[in-house]
Amino acid sequence: MSNNIASEYLTEDSIVFKSLPRYLQNDLKALNNGYESKPSYLDCLYNEVQGSINAAFHNKEISYITAEMLREAYL
């Protein structure tokens, strides 16, 4: 995860994180775990988060600003 202001507001305990769709929360958690354990499929976890952010935005489950914050914090 990037070290920036957005990541401070997107901790797993934050209200913003808890308001995200469950599938996006799960993908973000998996990516965070992947950054720690560095599996060979880390690129797949990264792509999964990218797709989930895009899907949540296009399904109007998150705003443009939230999508951008997530991209900045996780990608």
HTML snippet that shows the backbone in 3Dmol.js (N, CA, C, O; Angstrom):
<script src="https://3Dmol.org/build/3Dmol-min.js"></script>
<div id="view" style="width:600px;height:400px;position:relative"></div>
<script>
const pdb = `
ATOM      1  N   MET A   1       0.842  -1.174   0.000  1.00  0.00           N
ATOM      2  CA  MET A   1       0.000   0.000   0.000  1.00  0.00           C
ATOM      3  C   MET A   1       0.881   1.229   0.000  1.00  0.00           C
ATOM      4  O   MET A   1       1.925   1.257   0.651  1.00  0.00           O
ATOM      5  N   SER A   2       0.463   2.233  -0.724  1.00  0.00           N
ATOM      6  CA  SER A   2       1.207   3.479  -0.788  1.00  0.00           C
ATOM      7  C   SER A   2       1.147   4.209   0.546  1.00  0.00           C
ATOM      8  O   SER A   2       0.162   4.105   1.277  1.00  0.00           O
ATOM      9  N   ASN A   3       2.197   4.943   0.857  1.00  0.00           N
ATOM     10  CA  ASN A   3       2.195   5.774   2.041  1.00  0.00           C
ATOM     11  C   ASN A   3       1.687   7.145   1.652  1.00  0.00           C
ATOM     12  O   ASN A   3       2.437   7.944   1.089  1.00  0.00           O
ATOM     13  N   ASN A   4       0.437   7.433   1.938  1.00  0.00           N
ATOM     14  CA  ASN A   4      -0.146   8.718   1.622  1.00  0.00           C
ATOM     15  C   ASN A   4      -1.362   8.967   2.490  1.00  0.00           C
ATOM     16  O   ASN A   4      -1.756   8.107   3.277  1.00  0.00           O
ATOM     17  N   ILE A   5      -1.950  10.123   2.351  1.00  0.00           N
ATOM     18  CA  ILE A   5      -3.100  10.496   3.163  1.00  0.00           C
ATOM     19  C   ILE A   5      -4.277   9.568   2.916  1.00  0.00           C
ATOM     20  O   ILE A   5      -4.963   9.184   3.864  1.00  0.00           O
ATOM     21  N   ALA A   6      -4.531   9.195   1.657  1.00  0.00           N
ATOM     22  CA  ALA A   6      -5.663   8.330   1.343  1.00  0.00           C
ATOM     23  C   ALA A   6      -5.584   7.016   2.102  1.00  0.00           C
ATOM     24  O   ALA A   6      -6.603   6.534   2.597  1.00  0.00           O
ATOM     25  N   SER A   7      -4.407   6.429   2.206  1.00  0.00           N
ATOM     26  CA  SER A   7      -4.287   5.142   2.877  1.00  0.00           C
ATOM     27  C   SER A   7      -4.596   5.238   4.362  1.00  0.00           C
ATOM     28  O   SER A   7      -5.007   4.249   4.969  1.00  0.00           O
ATOM     29  N   GLU A   8      -4.405   6.419   4.962  1.00  0.00           N
ATOM     30  CA  GLU A   8      -4.741   6.598   6.374  1.00  0.00           C
ATOM     31  C   GLU A   8      -6.238   6.498   6.612  1.00  0.00           C
ATOM     32  O   GLU A   8      -6.668   6.056   7.678  1.00  0.00           O
ATOM     33  N   TYR A   9      -7.034   6.903   5.632  1.00  0.00           N
ATOM     34  CA  TYR A   9      -8.488   6.868   5.764  1.00  0.00           C
ATOM     35  C   TYR A   9      -9.088   5.545   5.317  1.00  0.00           C
ATOM     36  O   TYR A   9     -10.296   5.343   5.443  1.00  0.00           O
ATOM     37  N   LEU A  10      -8.272   4.650   4.803  1.00  0.00           N
ATOM     38  CA  LEU A  10      -8.778   3.404   4.249  1.00  0.00           C
ATOM     39  C   LEU A  10      -8.290   2.181   5.005  1.00  0.00           C
ATOM     40  O   LEU A  10      -8.152   1.106   4.422  1.00  0.00           O
ATOM     41  N   THR A  11      -8.028   2.330   6.287  1.00  0.00           N
ATOM     42  CA  THR A  11      -7.666   1.171   7.090  1.00  0.00           C
ATOM     43  C   THR A  11      -8.887   0.258   7.200  1.00  0.00           C
ATOM     44  O   THR A  11     -10.015   0.709   7.007  1.00  0.00           O
ATOM     45  N   GLU A  12      -8.671  -1.002   7.504  1.00  0.00           N
ATOM     46  CA  GLU A  12      -9.779  -1.955   7.572  1.00  0.00           C
ATOM     47  C   GLU A  12     -10.797  -1.609   8.648  1.00  0.00           C
ATOM     48  O   GLU A  12     -11.931  -2.086   8.596  1.00  0.00           O
ATOM     49  N   ASP A  13     -10.421  -0.799   9.612  1.00  0.00           N
ATOM     50  CA  ASP A  13     -11.339  -0.403  10.667  1.00  0.00           C
ATOM     51  C   ASP A  13     -12.075   0.897  10.374  1.00  0.00           C
ATOM     52  O   ASP A  13     -12.946   1.301  11.144  1.00  0.00           O
ATOM     53  N   SER A  14     -11.736   1.556   9.272  1.00  0.00           N
ATOM     54  CA  SER A  14     -12.328   2.862   8.976  1.00  0.00           C
ATOM     55  C   SER A  14     -13.758   2.719   8.468  1.00  0.00           C
ATOM     56  O   SER A  14     -14.142   1.684   7.924  1.00  0.00           O
ATOM     57  N   ILE A  15     -14.527   3.769   8.657  1.00  0.00           N
ATOM     58  CA  ILE A  15     -15.905   3.799   8.172  1.00  0.00           C
ATOM     59  C   ILE A  15     -15.927   3.716   6.651  1.00  0.00           C
ATOM     60  O   ILE A  15     -16.787   3.050   6.076  1.00  0.00           O
ATOM     61  N   VAL A  16     -14.993   4.384   6.004  1.00  0.00           N
ATOM     62  CA  VAL A  16     -14.936   4.357   4.536  1.00  0.00           C
ATOM     63  C   VAL A  16     -14.736   2.920   4.060  1.00  0.00           C
ATOM     64  O   VAL A  16     -15.436   2.472   3.152  1.00  0.00           O
ATOM     65  N   PHE A  17     -13.800   2.197   4.655  1.00  0.00           N
ATOM     66  CA  PHE A  17     -13.523   0.825   4.248  1.00  0.00           C
ATOM     67  C   PHE A  17     -14.748  -0.056   4.472  1.00  0.00           C
ATOM     68  O   PHE A  17     -15.110  -0.860   3.613  1.00  0.00           O
ATOM     69  N   LYS A  18     -15.382   0.101   5.629  1.00  0.00           N
ATOM     70  CA  LYS A  18     -16.538  -0.741   5.959  1.00  0.00           C
ATOM     71  C   LYS A  18     -17.742  -0.438   5.087  1.00  0.00           C
ATOM     72  O   LYS A  18     -18.648  -1.265   4.982  1.00  0.00           O
ATOM     73  N   SER A  19     -17.772   0.735   4.455  1.00  0.00           N
ATOM     74  CA  SER A  19     -18.895   1.075   3.587  1.00  0.00           C
ATOM     75  C   SER A  19     -18.703   0.566   2.153  1.00  0.00           C
ATOM     76  O   SER A  19     -19.614   0.674   1.332  1.00  0.00           O
ATOM     77  N   LEU A  20     -17.535   0.017   1.852  1.00  0.00           N
ATOM     78  CA  LEU A  20     -17.269  -0.523   0.522  1.00  0.00           C
ATOM     79  C   LEU A  20     -18.029  -1.831   0.329  1.00  0.00           C
ATOM     80  O   LEU A  20     -18.341  -2.515   1.304  1.00  0.00           O
ATOM     81  N   PRO A  21     -18.331  -2.187  -0.929  1.00  0.00           N
ATOM     82  CA  PRO A  21     -18.960  -3.489  -1.171  1.00  0.00           C
ATOM     83  C   PRO A  21     -18.082  -4.616  -0.623  1.00  0.00           C
ATOM     84  O   PRO A  21     -16.855  -4.526  -0.650  1.00  0.00           O
ATOM     85  N   ARG A  22     -18.709  -5.656  -0.137  1.00  0.00           N
ATOM     86  CA  ARG A  22     -17.987  -6.768   0.506  1.00  0.00           C
ATOM     87  C   ARG A  22     -16.926  -7.369  -0.420  1.00  0.00           C
ATOM     88  O   ARG A  22     -15.821  -7.673   0.030  1.00  0.00           O
ATOM     89  N   TYR A  23     -17.244  -7.542  -1.696  1.00  0.00           N
ATOM     90  CA  TYR A  23     -16.265  -8.138  -2.611  1.00  0.00           C
ATOM     91  C   TYR A  23     -15.021  -7.266  -2.740  1.00  0.00           C
ATOM     92  O   TYR A  23     -13.913  -7.785  -2.879  1.00  0.00           O
ATOM     93  N   LEU A  24     -15.194  -5.959  -2.696  1.00  0.00           N
ATOM     94  CA  LEU A  24     -14.059  -5.054  -2.784  1.00  0.00           C
ATOM     95  C   LEU A  24     -13.245  -5.091  -1.490  1.00  0.00           C
ATOM     96  O   LEU A  24     -12.015  -5.066  -1.530  1.00  0.00           O
ATOM     97  N   GLN A  25     -13.919  -5.148  -0.358  1.00  0.00           N
ATOM     98  CA  GLN A  25     -13.208  -5.285   0.918  1.00  0.00           C
ATOM     99  C   GLN A  25     -12.350  -6.550   0.918  1.00  0.00           C
ATOM    100  O   GLN A  25     -11.187  -6.524   1.319  1.00  0.00           O
ATOM    101  N   ASN A  26     -12.937  -7.652   0.464  1.00  0.00           N
ATOM    102  CA  ASN A  26     -12.210  -8.924   0.440  1.00  0.00           C
ATOM    103  C   ASN A  26     -10.990  -8.857  -0.473  1.00  0.00           C
ATOM    104  O   ASN A  26      -9.924  -9.367  -0.130  1.00  0.00           O
ATOM    105  N   ASP A  27     -11.149  -8.232  -1.631  1.00  0.00           N
ATOM    106  CA  ASP A  27     -10.028  -8.115  -2.565  1.00  0.00           C
ATOM    107  C   ASP A  27      -8.928  -7.225  -2.006  1.00  0.00           C
ATOM    108  O   ASP A  27      -7.746  -7.519  -2.182  1.00  0.00           O
ATOM    109  N   LEU A  28      -9.299  -6.143  -1.334  1.00  0.00           N
ATOM    110  CA  LEU A  28      -8.303  -5.253  -0.732  1.00  0.00           C
ATOM    111  C   LEU A  28      -7.542  -5.963   0.390  1.00  0.00           C
ATOM    112  O   LEU A  28      -6.327  -5.809   0.517  1.00  0.00           O
ATOM    113  N   LYS A  29      -8.252  -6.728   1.188  1.00  0.00           N
ATOM    114  CA  LYS A  29      -7.596  -7.495   2.261  1.00  0.00           C
ATOM    115  C   LYS A  29      -6.626  -8.519   1.668  1.00  0.00           C
ATOM    116  O   LYS A  29      -5.509  -8.684   2.157  1.00  0.00           O
ATOM    117  N   ALA A  30      -7.062  -9.199   0.616  1.00  0.00           N
ATOM    118  CA  ALA A  30      -6.199 -10.194  -0.032  1.00  0.00           C
ATOM    119  C   ALA A  30      -4.945  -9.538  -0.599  1.00  0.00           C
ATOM    120  O   ALA A  30      -3.852 -10.095  -0.496  1.00  0.00           O
ATOM    121  N   LEU A  31      -5.096  -8.353  -1.199  1.00  0.00           N
ATOM    122  CA  LEU A  31      -3.935  -7.653  -1.738  1.00  0.00           C
ATOM    123  C   LEU A  31      -2.993  -7.225  -0.615  1.00  0.00           C
ATOM    124  O   LEU A  31      -1.776  -7.359  -0.741  1.00  0.00           O
ATOM    125  N   ASN A  32      -3.542  -6.717   0.469  1.00  0.00           N
ATOM    126  CA  ASN A  32      -2.695  -6.348   1.611  1.00  0.00           C
ATOM    127  C   ASN A  32      -1.921  -7.551   2.126  1.00  0.00           C
ATOM    128  O   ASN A  32      -0.726  -7.452   2.405  1.00  0.00           O
ATOM    129  N   ASN A  33      -2.601  -8.691   2.253  1.00  0.00           N
ATOM    130  CA  ASN A  33      -1.915  -9.916   2.687  1.00  0.00           C
ATOM    131  C   ASN A  33      -0.859 -10.325   1.672  1.00  0.00           C
ATOM    132  O   ASN A  33       0.212 -10.806   2.044  1.00  0.00           O
ATOM    133  N   GLY A  34      -1.157 -10.136   0.394  1.00  0.00           N
ATOM    134  CA  GLY A  34      -0.199 -10.466  -0.657  1.00  0.00           C
ATOM    135  C   GLY A  34       1.039  -9.591  -0.600  1.00  0.00           C
ATOM    136  O   GLY A  34       2.149 -10.069  -0.832  1.00  0.00           O
ATOM    137  N   TYR A  35       0.856  -8.306  -0.291  1.00  0.00           N
ATOM    138  CA  TYR A  35       2.013  -7.415  -0.168  1.00  0.00           C
ATOM    139  C   TYR A  35       2.937  -7.882   0.955  1.00  0.00           C
ATOM    140  O   TYR A  35       4.153  -7.703   0.884  1.00  0.00           O
ATOM    141  N   GLU A  36       2.349  -8.483   1.994  1.00  0.00           N
ATOM    142  CA  GLU A  36       3.156  -8.970   3.120  1.00  0.00           C
ATOM    143  C   GLU A  36       3.826 -10.303   2.807  1.00  0.00           C
ATOM    144  O   GLU A  36       5.003 -10.496   3.112  1.00  0.00           O
ATOM    145  N   SER A  37       3.070 -11.231   2.193  1.00  0.00           N
ATOM    146  CA  SER A  37       3.596 -12.579   1.974  1.00  0.00           C
ATOM    147  C   SER A  37       4.285 -12.761   0.624  1.00  0.00           C
ATOM    148  O   SER A  37       5.002 -13.741   0.425  1.00  0.00           O
ATOM    149  N   LYS A  38       4.075 -11.826  -0.307  1.00  0.00           N
ATOM    150  CA  LYS A  38       4.707 -11.825  -1.630  1.00  0.00           C
ATOM    151  C   LYS A  38       4.574 -13.159  -2.387  1.00  0.00           C
ATOM    152  O   LYS A  38       5.577 -13.781  -2.737  1.00  0.00           O
ATOM    153  N   PRO A  39       3.322 -13.592  -2.637  1.00  0.00           N
ATOM    154  CA  PRO A  39       3.134 -14.828  -3.401  1.00  0.00           C
ATOM    155  C   PRO A  39       3.443 -14.606  -4.883  1.00  0.00           C
ATOM    156  O   PRO A  39       3.541 -13.470  -5.347  1.00  0.00           O
ATOM    157  N   SER A  40       3.593 -15.697  -5.605  1.00  0.00           N
ATOM    158  CA  SER A  40       3.904 -15.597  -7.030  1.00  0.00           C
ATOM    159  C   SER A  40       2.738 -15.009  -7.826  1.00  0.00           C
ATOM    160  O   SER A  40       2.932 -14.543  -8.948  1.00  0.00           O
ATOM    161  N   TYR A  41       1.536 -15.026  -7.261  1.00  0.00           N
ATOM    162  CA  TYR A  41       0.350 -14.515  -7.949  1.00  0.00           C
ATOM    163  C   TYR A  41      -0.054 -13.108  -7.483  1.00  0.00           C
ATOM    164  O   TYR A  41      -1.218 -12.727  -7.604  1.00  0.00           O
ATOM    165  N   LEU A  42       0.899 -12.341  -6.954  1.00  0.00           N
ATOM    166  CA  LEU A  42       0.613 -10.990  -6.481  1.00  0.00           C
ATOM    167  C   LEU A  42       0.026 -10.129  -7.592  1.00  0.00           C
ATOM    168  O   LEU A  42      -0.854  -9.306  -7.338  1.00  0.00           O
ATOM    169  N   ASP A  43       0.499 -10.307  -8.812  1.00  0.00           N
ATOM    170  CA  ASP A  43      -0.047  -9.537  -9.937  1.00  0.00           C
ATOM    171  C   ASP A  43      -1.528  -9.828 -10.148  1.00  0.00           C
ATOM    172  O   ASP A  43      -2.279  -8.941 -10.554  1.00  0.00           O
ATOM    173  N   CYS A  44      -1.954 -11.053  -9.880  1.00  0.00           N
ATOM    174  CA  CYS A  44      -3.372 -11.403 -10.012  1.00  0.00           C
ATOM    175  C   CYS A  44      -4.208 -10.691  -8.951  1.00  0.00           C
ATOM    176  O   CYS A  44      -5.306 -10.215  -9.235  1.00  0.00           O
ATOM    177  N   LEU A  45      -3.686 -10.622  -7.736  1.00  0.00           N
ATOM    178  CA  LEU A  45      -4.385  -9.910  -6.659  1.00  0.00           C
ATOM    179  C   LEU A  45      -4.519  -8.433  -7.005  1.00  0.00           C
ATOM    180  O   LEU A  45      -5.572  -7.831  -6.796  1.00  0.00           O
ATOM    181  N   TYR A  46      -3.458  -7.862  -7.531  1.00  0.00           N
ATOM    182  CA  TYR A  46      -3.447  -6.460  -7.945  1.00  0.00           C
ATOM    183  C   TYR A  46      -4.511  -6.215  -9.023  1.00  0.00           C
ATOM    184  O   TYR A  46      -5.288  -5.264  -8.936  1.00  0.00           O
ATOM    185  N   ASN A  47      -4.532  -7.085 -10.037  1.00  0.00           N
ATOM    186  CA  ASN A  47      -5.507  -6.951 -11.123  1.00  0.00           C
ATOM    187  C   ASN A  47      -6.935  -7.142 -10.631  1.00  0.00           C
ATOM    188  O   ASN A  47      -7.858  -6.494 -11.125  1.00  0.00           O
ATOM    189  N   GLU A  48      -7.115  -8.027  -9.664  1.00  0.00           N
ATOM    190  CA  GLU A  48      -8.438  -8.257  -9.085  1.00  0.00           C
ATOM    191  C   GLU A  48      -8.953  -6.993  -8.397  1.00  0.00           C
ATOM    192  O   GLU A  48     -10.125  -6.641  -8.531  1.00  0.00           O
ATOM    193  N   VAL A  49      -8.073  -6.314  -7.660  1.00  0.00           N
ATOM    194  CA  VAL A  49      -8.457  -5.067  -6.994  1.00  0.00           C
ATOM    195  C   VAL A  49      -8.792  -4.007  -8.033  1.00  0.00           C
ATOM    196  O   VAL A  49      -9.785  -3.291  -7.900  1.00  0.00           O
ATOM    197  N   GLN A  50      -7.972  -3.909  -9.055  1.00  0.00           N
ATOM    198  CA  GLN A  50      -8.234  -2.943 -10.129  1.00  0.00           C
ATOM    199  C   GLN A  50      -9.619  -3.162 -10.727  1.00  0.00           C
ATOM    200  O   GLN A  50     -10.386  -2.214 -10.897  1.00  0.00           O
ATOM    201  N   GLY A  51      -9.928  -4.391 -11.037  1.00  0.00           N
ATOM    202  CA  GLY A  51     -11.229  -4.726 -11.616  1.00  0.00           C
ATOM    203  C   GLY A  51     -12.379  -4.489 -10.651  1.00  0.00           C
ATOM    204  O   GLY A  51     -13.449  -4.040 -11.061  1.00  0.00           O
ATOM    205  N   SER A  52     -12.171  -4.784  -9.382  1.00  0.00           N
ATOM    206  CA  SER A  52     -13.226  -4.585  -8.391  1.00  0.00           C
ATOM    207  C   SER A  52     -13.516  -3.110  -8.157  1.00  0.00           C
ATOM    208  O   SER A  52     -14.671  -2.722  -7.984  1.00  0.00           O
ATOM    209  N   ILE A  53     -12.474  -2.291  -8.152  1.00  0.00           N
ATOM    210  CA  ILE A  53     -12.684  -0.842  -8.022  1.00  0.00           C
ATOM    211  C   ILE A  53     -13.482  -0.342  -9.216  1.00  0.00           C
ATOM    212  O   ILE A  53     -14.444   0.409  -9.054  1.00  0.00           O
ATOM    213  N   ASN A  54     -13.084  -0.756 -10.413  1.00  0.00           N
ATOM    214  CA  ASN A  54     -13.797  -0.326 -11.625  1.00  0.00           C
ATOM    215  C   ASN A  54     -15.247  -0.808 -11.618  1.00  0.00           C
ATOM    216  O   ASN A  54     -16.154  -0.054 -11.970  1.00  0.00           O
ATOM    217  N   ALA A  55     -15.466  -2.057 -11.220  1.00  0.00           N
ATOM    218  CA  ALA A  55     -16.828  -2.601 -11.187  1.00  0.00           C
ATOM    219  C   ALA A  55     -17.687  -1.851 -10.172  1.00  0.00           C
ATOM    220  O   ALA A  55     -18.831  -1.501 -10.462  1.00  0.00           O
ATOM    221  N   ALA A  56     -17.140  -1.607  -8.991  1.00  0.00           N
ATOM    222  CA  ALA A  56     -17.902  -0.894  -7.969  1.00  0.00           C
ATOM    223  C   ALA A  56     -18.256   0.515  -8.430  1.00  0.00           C
ATOM    224  O   ALA A  56     -19.357   0.998  -8.168  1.00  0.00           O
ATOM    225  N   PHE A  57     -17.334   1.168  -9.110  1.00  0.00           N
ATOM    226  CA  PHE A  57     -17.606   2.509  -9.619  1.00  0.00           C
ATOM    227  C   PHE A  57     -18.682   2.470 -10.704  1.00  0.00           C
ATOM    228  O   PHE A  57     -19.639   3.242 -10.651  1.00  0.00           O
ATOM    229  N   HIS A  58     -18.538   1.594 -11.672  1.00  0.00           N
ATOM    230  CA  HIS A  58     -19.494   1.547 -12.781  1.00  0.00           C
ATOM    231  C   HIS A  58     -20.860   1.028 -12.359  1.00  0.00           C
ATOM    232  O   HIS A  58     -21.858   1.301 -13.025  1.00  0.00           O
ATOM    233  N   ASN A  59     -20.916   0.277 -11.253  1.00  0.00           N
ATOM    234  CA  ASN A  59     -22.198  -0.175 -10.699  1.00  0.00           C
ATOM    235  C   ASN A  59     -22.779   0.843  -9.727  1.00  0.00           C
ATOM    236  O   ASN A  59     -23.808   0.598  -9.097  1.00  0.00           O
ATOM    237  N   LYS A  60     -22.104   2.001  -9.610  1.00  0.00           N
ATOM    238  CA  LYS A  60     -22.529   3.093  -8.743  1.00  0.00           C
ATOM    239  C   LYS A  60     -22.568   2.693  -7.262  1.00  0.00           C
ATOM    240  O   LYS A  60     -23.386   3.192  -6.489  1.00  0.00           O
ATOM    241  N   GLU A  61     -21.668   1.786  -6.891  1.00  0.00           N
ATOM    242  CA  GLU A  61     -21.550   1.382  -5.491  1.00  0.00           C
ATOM    243  C   GLU A  61     -20.558   2.260  -4.745  1.00  0.00           C
ATOM    244  O   GLU A  61     -20.603   2.342  -3.517  1.00  0.00           O
ATOM    245  N   ILE A  62     -19.663   2.917  -5.477  1.00  0.00           N
ATOM    246  CA  ILE A  62     -18.730   3.885  -4.907  1.00  0.00           C
ATOM    247  C   ILE A  62     -18.661   5.087  -5.834  1.00  0.00           C
ATOM    248  O   ILE A  62     -18.963   4.988  -7.023  1.00  0.00           O
ATOM    249  N   SER A  63     -18.264   6.213  -5.281  1.00  0.00           N
ATOM    250  CA  SER A  63     -18.157   7.441  -6.072  1.00  0.00           C
ATOM    251  C   SER A  63     -16.830   7.477  -6.831  1.00  0.00           C
ATOM    252  O   SER A  63     -15.930   6.671  -6.592  1.00  0.00           O
ATOM    253  N   TYR A  64     -16.743   8.426  -7.739  1.00  0.00           N
ATOM    254  CA  TYR A  64     -15.498   8.639  -8.475  1.00  0.00           C
ATOM    255  C   TYR A  64     -14.365   8.969  -7.510  1.00  0.00           C
ATOM    256  O   TYR A  64     -13.253   8.459  -7.650  1.00  0.00           O
ATOM    257  N   ILE A  65     -14.649   9.818  -6.538  1.00  0.00           N
ATOM    258  CA  ILE A  65     -13.620  10.222  -5.569  1.00  0.00           C
ATOM    259  C   ILE A  65     -13.144   9.031  -4.755  1.00  0.00           C
ATOM    260  O   ILE A  65     -11.944   8.874  -4.526  1.00  0.00           O
ATOM    261  N   THR A  66     -14.072   8.191  -4.316  1.00  0.00           N
ATOM    262  CA  THR A  66     -13.687   6.993  -3.564  1.00  0.00           C
ATOM    263  C   THR A  66     -12.848   6.065  -4.430  1.00  0.00           C
ATOM    264  O   THR A  66     -11.852   5.511  -3.966  1.00  0.00           O
ATOM    265  N   ALA A  67     -13.247   5.894  -5.685  1.00  0.00           N
ATOM    266  CA  ALA A  67     -12.485   5.047  -6.609  1.00  0.00           C
ATOM    267  C   ALA A  67     -11.059   5.573  -6.760  1.00  0.00           C
ATOM    268  O   ALA A  67     -10.102   4.800  -6.719  1.00  0.00           O
ATOM    269  N   GLU A  68     -10.920   6.870  -6.932  1.00  0.00           N
ATOM    270  CA  GLU A  68      -9.591   7.469  -7.071  1.00  0.00           C
ATOM    271  C   GLU A  68      -8.771   7.315  -5.788  1.00  0.00           C
ATOM    272  O   GLU A  68      -7.573   7.038  -5.845  1.00  0.00           O
ATOM    273  N   MET A  69      -9.415   7.495  -4.635  1.00  0.00           N
ATOM    274  CA  MET A  69      -8.715   7.304  -3.355  1.00  0.00           C
ATOM    275  C   MET A  69      -8.213   5.868  -3.223  1.00  0.00           C
ATOM    276  O   MET A  69      -7.090   5.634  -2.776  1.00  0.00           O
ATOM    277  N   LEU A  70      -9.043   4.921  -3.611  1.00  0.00           N
ATOM    278  CA  LEU A  70      -8.644   3.514  -3.535  1.00  0.00           C
ATOM    279  C   LEU A  70      -7.490   3.218  -4.474  1.00  0.00           C
ATOM    280  O   LEU A  70      -6.544   2.519  -4.110  1.00  0.00           O
ATOM    281  N   ARG A  71      -7.572   3.749  -5.670  1.00  0.00           N
ATOM    282  CA  ARG A  71      -6.466   3.544  -6.625  1.00  0.00           C
ATOM    283  C   ARG A  71      -5.167   4.134  -6.090  1.00  0.00           C
ATOM    284  O   ARG A  71      -4.108   3.515  -6.191  1.00  0.00           O
ATOM    285  N   GLU A  72      -5.253   5.322  -5.526  1.00  0.00           N
ATOM    286  CA  GLU A  72      -4.068   5.985  -4.981  1.00  0.00           C
ATOM    287  C   GLU A  72      -3.484   5.203  -3.797  1.00  0.00           C
ATOM    288  O   GLU A  72      -2.266   5.100  -3.651  1.00  0.00           O
ATOM    289  N   ALA A  73      -4.354   4.664  -2.970  1.00  0.00           N
ATOM    290  CA  ALA A  73      -3.903   3.982  -1.763  1.00  0.00           C
ATOM    291  C   ALA A  73      -3.398   2.563  -2.027  1.00  0.00           C
ATOM    292  O   ALA A  73      -2.453   2.114  -1.379  1.00  0.00           O
ATOM    293  N   TYR A  74      -4.020   1.853  -2.976  1.00  0.00           N
ATOM    294  CA  TYR A  74      -3.709   0.434  -3.142  1.00  0.00           C
ATOM    295  C   TYR A  74      -2.973   0.081  -4.416  1.00  0.00           C
ATOM    296  O   TYR A  74      -2.324  -0.964  -4.472  1.00  0.00           O
ATOM    297  N   LEU A  75      -3.051   0.914  -5.442  1.00  0.00           N
ATOM    298  CA  LEU A  75      -2.463   0.510  -6.719  1.00  0.00           C
ATOM    299  C   LEU A  75      -1.251   1.365  -7.073  1.00  0.00           C
ATOM    300  O   LEU A  75      -0.635   1.160  -8.118  1.00  0.00           O
TER     301      LEU A  75
END
`;
const viewer = $3Dmol.createViewer("view");
viewer.addModel(pdb, "pdb");
viewer.setStyle({}, {cartoon: {color: "spectrum"}});
viewer.zoomTo();
viewer.render();
</script>
